[in-house]
Amino acid sequence: MLTVAYGEATLDQSNVYRWYKMFSEGREDVNDEERAGRPSTSTTDEKINEVEKMILANRRITVREVAEDLNISIGSCHSNFINDLSMRRVAAKFVPKLLNCDQKQHRMNIANEMLDSVRDDPNLLQRGITGDEAWVYGYDVETKAQSSQWKLPHEPRPKKARQVRSNVKVLLTVFFDCRGVVHHEFSPQGRTVNKEYYLQVMRNLREAIRQKRPDLWKNKNWLLHHDNARAHTSLLVRDFLAKNNTLMMPQPPYFPDLAPCDFFSFPKLKRPMKGRHELRQGRPKFQKTDENVQKITDLIKEKFRTTLLEIEQDSGISKTRIVTEDLKLKKTPAKFIPRFLTNEQKLCRLATCEDIL
């Protein structure tokens, strides 16, 4: 094929002839002219306005429903959604409770009040002591981010079995300020957080402030902040705080943005504990010698189905964790398969796979 060099491009003979014909007709541009065709009836201003009215009338309407009602294609309707109206479908955000107009106005008033207080007194937040309760579990499931790991392209994706948090748990109450934790305590097992219990927590908190924050205690200008739980807002607790001239910071209902415990303290406290079992004190690990480790290794190699009780009886080592901690072994059941195949069946399976490939 004949080729002609034109600038940096290389053109074949057919393109040269077509360009020659175009320029001989008086053309000065090699770009294609706009072709006359059927005008689009789906992207007109009138049709876009109809689509917008239907969306505003029903925010949960689907693209297919709009296309059927307006008698346009799904692709054109989707283009109207995305390109012309710049809209996208999103899931509703979960909130603890839907507030009415009065509650929203109350929240805005408290937020403006706190902003004005901070402007008038820049050290206001340094005098605030906030606290709340949270459950701490003996074992809590690790997060999705904690279970992530690096893998090569040819490696399979890691697997993680479904787990649940343990039934062993304790209620932790923490109060802190900008300098650190002021007071914390664990509730006794089976104890309900009621107004009597929280009243004793308030007494313990005042004593902790007197010992750890003597400057705030001496000036009596510290501020208490907690949420609107029933035990916190009971008449017994409010009378105790009023008698001791304790200043309170307001907390709007269902407003976690003004609760540092919910978004700052407890997440940082619980994250390192997820995926880990509680630590227990016990006897010194004098049995974890190299000789005992080798003895248990030989016992397991001889019989992989041996139990921990049999290992304890044969080795004379009681309550050992050498198998799991030092040898990094764990006992897993055999993988269930429908049937054990013979050599002929395996060859037949291989041949069938090769034929399919």
C-alpha positions in Angstrom: 0.0 0.0 0.0 1.3 3.5 -0.9 1.9 5.7 2.1 2.7 9.3 2.2 4.4 11.1 5.2 2.3 14.1 6.3 3.9 15.9 9.2 4.2 13.4 12.0 1.4 11.1 10.7 1.6 8.5 8.0 -1.4 8.3 5.7 -2.3 5.5 3.3 -3.3 6.0 -0.3 -7.1 6.0 0.4 -6.8 8.9 2.9 -4.6 10.9 0.5 -7.2 10.5 -2.3 -10.1 11.5 0.0 -8.3 14.6 1.3 -7.4 15.6 -2.3 -11.0 15.3 -3.3 -12.1 17.4 -0.2 -9.7 20.2 -0.9 -10.5 20.2 -4.6 -14.1 21.0 -3.6 -13.0 24.0 -1.6 -12.8 22.4 1.8 -10.3 23.8 4.3 -10.9 21.5 7.2 -10.4 17.7 7.3 -12.8 17.1 10.2 -16.1 15.5 9.6 -19.1 17.8 9.4 -22.1 17.4 11.7 -24.6 15.0 10.3 -28.2 15.7 10.2 -30.2 13.1 12.1 -33.2 12.6 14.2 -33.2 15.1 17.1 -33.0 13.7 20.6 -36.3 13.8 22.4 -35.0 12.5 25.7 -32.5 15.3 26.6 -34.7 18.3 25.9 -35.3 20.9 28.6 -38.9 19.9 28.8 -38.1 16.2 29.3 -35.4 17.0 31.9 -37.9 19.2 33.9 -40.3 16.3 33.9 -37.7 13.9 35.2 -36.7 16.4 37.9 -40.4 16.8 39.0 -40.8 13.1 39.3 -37.7 12.7 41.4 -38.7 15.6 43.7 -42.1 14.0 44.1 -40.6 10.6 45.0 -37.0 10.5 46.0 -37.0 6.6 46.0 -38.2 6.3 42.5 -36.0 4.1 40.2 -34.5 4.9 36.8 -36.6 2.2 35.2 -39.9 3.6 36.7 -39.1 7.1 35.3 -38.2 5.7 31.9 -41.4 3.8 31.7 -43.6 6.7 32.8 -41.9 9.2 30.4 -41.6 6.6 27.5 -37.8 7.1 27.1 -34.9 4.6 27.2 -33.3 3.7 30.4 -29.9 4.9 29.2 -31.2 8.3 28.3 -33.0 8.5 31.6 -29.9 7.5 33.5 -28.0 10.2 31.5 -30.5 12.8 32.6 -30.0 11.7 36.2 -26.2 11.8 36.2 -25.2 14.4 33.6 -28.0 16.9 33.4 -29.3 16.9 37.0 -26.0 15.8 38.6 -27.8 13.5 41.0 -26.8 10.1 42.4 -28.6 7.5 44.5 -27.3 7.2 48.1 -28.4 5.2 51.1 -30.0 7.0 54.0 -27.6 7.9 56.9 -28.4 6.1 60.1 -29.0 8.4 63.1 -30.1 7.4 66.6 -33.4 9.3 66.3 -35.2 11.6 63.8 -35.6 14.9 65.6 -38.6 17.2 65.3 -38.4 20.9 64.7 -38.4 21.8 68.4 -35.6 19.4 69.1 -33.5 20.7 66.2 -34.1 24.3 67.4 -33.1 23.3 70.9 -29.9 21.6 69.6 -29.0 24.7 67.6 -29.6 27.0 70.6 -27.3 24.9 72.8 -24.6 24.8 70.1 -24.8 28.6 69.7 -24.7 29.1 73.4 -21.6 27.0 73.8 -19.9 28.8 70.9 -20.6 32.1 72.6 -19.2 30.8 75.9 -16.0 29.6 74.2 -15.6 33.0 72.6 -16.1 34.8 75.9 -13.8 32.4 77.8 -11.1 30.7 75.6 -10.1 28.5 78.6 -13.6 27.1 79.0 -12.9 23.7 77.4 -9.8 23.3 79.6 -12.0 23.4 82.7 -14.5 20.8 81.4 -14.5 17.2 82.7 -16.6 14.8 80.6 -17.4 11.2 81.2 -19.6 8.2 80.3 -20.0 4.5 80.7 -19.1 1.7 78.2 -19.0 -2.0 78.2 -15.6 -3.6 78.0 -15.6 -7.3 76.8 -13.2 -10.0 77.7 -12.9 -10.7 74.0 -14.2 -8.4 71.3 -14.1 -9.2 67.5 -11.4 -7.3 65.6 -12.5 -4.7 63.1 -12.3 -5.2 59.3 -9.4 -2.8 59.1 -7.5 -4.8 61.7 -7.9 -8.1 59.9 -6.6 -6.7 56.6 -3.2 -7.9 55.4 -0.9 -7.6 52.4 -1.0 -10.3 49.7 0.6 -10.9 46.4 -1.5 -11.1 43.2 -1.2 -14.9 42.9 -2.0 -15.5 46.6 -5.6 -16.3 47.7 -7.6 -13.8 49.7 -7.3 -14.4 53.5 -10.3 -15.9 55.3 -11.8 -15.0 58.6 -14.5 -17.0 60.4 -17.5 -15.3 61.9 -17.0 -14.6 65.6 -19.0 -13.0 68.4 -17.9 -11.0 71.4 -17.6 -12.9 74.7 -20.3 -12.9 77.4 -17.7 -11.8 80.0 -18.0 -8.0 80.2 -17.6 -5.3 82.7 -19.0 -1.7 82.7 -16.3 0.9 82.7 -17.0 4.5 83.8 -14.4 7.1 82.7 -14.1 10.8 83.3 -11.3 12.8 81.6 -10.3 16.4 80.6 -7.7 17.9 78.3 -4.9 16.7 80.6 -5.9 13.1 80.8 -8.0 10.7 82.8 -9.4 12.1 86.1 -11.3 9.1 87.4 -12.3 5.7 86.3 -14.0 2.7 88.0 -15.5 -0.6 87.1 -19.0 -1.5 88.2 -19.4 -4.7 90.2 -20.8 -7.8 88.5 -24.5 -7.7 88.4 -24.8 -4.1 89.5 -27.3 -2.0 87.6 -26.4 1.6 86.7 -29.2 3.5 88.5 -29.4 6.8 90.3 -27.9 5.4 93.6 -24.9 3.9 91.8 -24.3 7.1 89.7 -24.6 9.2 92.9 -21.7 7.3 94.4 -19.8 7.7 91.1 -20.2 11.5 91.5 -18.9 11.4 95.0 -15.8 9.4 93.8 -15.3 11.9 91.0 -15.3 14.9 93.3 -12.7 13.2 95.5 -10.6 12.4 92.4 -10.8 16.0 91.2 -9.7 17.2 94.7 -6.6 14.9 94.5 -5.6 15.1 90.8 -6.9 18.6 89.9 -6.2 20.7 93.0 -6.3 24.0 90.9 -9.8 23.3 89.6 -10.9 22.1 93.0 -9.6 25.2 94.8 -11.2 27.7 92.3 -14.4 25.6 92.0 -14.7 26.5 88.4 -14.6 23.0 86.8 -17.5 22.0 84.5 -19.2 18.6 84.5 -20.3 17.2 81.2 -22.3 13.9 80.7 -25.1 12.8 78.5 -28.8 12.7 79.2 -29.1 9.1 80.5 -31.8 8.6 83.1 -29.3 7.9 85.9 -27.4 11.1 85.0 -30.5 13.3 84.9 -32.3 11.8 87.9 -33.6 14.2 90.6 -31.3 12.6 93.2 -28.1 13.3 91.2 -29.2 16.8 90.2 -29.9 17.7 93.8 -26.4 16.5 94.8 -24.8 18.5 92.1 -26.8 21.6 92.9 -25.9 21.4 96.7 -22.2 21.2 95.8 -22.5 24.1 93.3 -21.3 21.9 90.4 -21.5 23.8 87.0 -23.0 21.7 84.2 -22.3 21.9 80.5 -25.5 21.4 78.4 -25.8 18.3 76.2 -28.5 18.3 73.5 -30.5 15.0 73.3 -29.2 12.5 70.6 -26.2 14.7 69.8 -23.1 12.5 69.8 -21.0 15.3 68.1 -20.8 17.0 71.5 -20.0 13.8 73.4 -16.2 13.3 73.3 -16.5 9.8 74.9 -18.4 8.5 71.9 -16.1 9.7 69.2 -12.7 10.2 70.9 -12.2 8.3 74.2 -13.9 4.9 73.9 -13.0 4.1 70.2 -9.3 4.7 71.1 -9.7 2.6 74.2 -11.4 -0.3 72.6 -9.5 -0.6 69.3 -6.3 -2.1 70.8 -8.4 -4.6 72.8 -10.3 -5.9 69.8 -9.1 -9.4 68.6 -7.2 -10.0 71.9 -8.2 -12.1 74.9 -7.9 -10.7 78.4 -4.5 -11.2 80.1 -4.5 -13.4 83.2 -1.9 -13.8 85.8 -0.8 -17.3 86.7 2.2 -19.4 87.6 5.6 -18.6 86.1 6.2 -20.4 82.9 9.0 -22.6 84.2 7.8 -25.6 82.2 8.5 -23.9 78.8 12.0 -25.2 78.4 13.6 -26.3 75.2 13.6 -29.9 76.4 9.9 -29.9 77.1 9.1 -28.2 73.8 11.1 -30.9 71.9 9.3 -33.6 73.9 5.9 -32.4 73.0 7.0 -31.9 69.4 8.0 -35.6 69.2 4.7 -36.7 70.7 2.6 -34.7 68.2 4.7 -36.1 65.2 4.0 -39.6 66.3 0.3 -39.0 66.6 -1.3 -36.0 65.1 -4.7 -36.8 66.5 -3.5 -36.8 70.1 -5.3 -34.6 72.6 -3.9 -32.1 75.1 -4.9 -34.4 77.9 -2.9 -37.3 76.4 0.1 -35.0 75.8 -0.1 -33.9 79.5 -0.2 -37.5 80.7 2.6 -38.7 78.4 4.9 -35.7 79.0 4.1 -35.0 82.6 3.6 -31.3 81.8 0.3 -30.0 83.2 -1.7 -27.1 81.8 0.9 -26.3 79.1 0.4 -23.8 76.2 3.5 -25.0 74.4 1.4 -26.4 71.6 -0.4 -23.1 70.8 2.1 -20.5 71.8 5.5 -22.0 71.1 4.8 -24.5 68.3 2.0 -22.3 66.8 -0.2 -25.4 66.3 -3.9 -25.5 66.4 -6.2 -28.5 66.1 -8.6 -28.3 63.1 -11.1 -30.8 61.9 -10.6 -32.5 58.6 -12.1 -30.8 55.6 -15.3 -32.4 54.5 -15.4 -33.7 50.9 -18.1 -35.7 49.2 -16.0 -38.7 48.5 -12.5 -40.1 48.3 -11.6 -40.7 44.7 -9.6 -43.6 43.3 -6.7 -43.1 40.9 -8.9 -43.9 37.9 -11.5 -41.3 39.0 -8.8 -38.7 39.5 -7.4 -39.3 36.0 -10.9 -39.0 34.6 -11.4 -35.7 36.4 -8.1 -34.4 35.0 -8.9 -35.5 31.5 -12.3 -33.9 31.6 -10.9 -30.6 32.8 -8.3 -30.6 30.1 -10.9 -31.3 27.4 -13.0 -28.3 28.8 -10.0 -26.0 28.7 
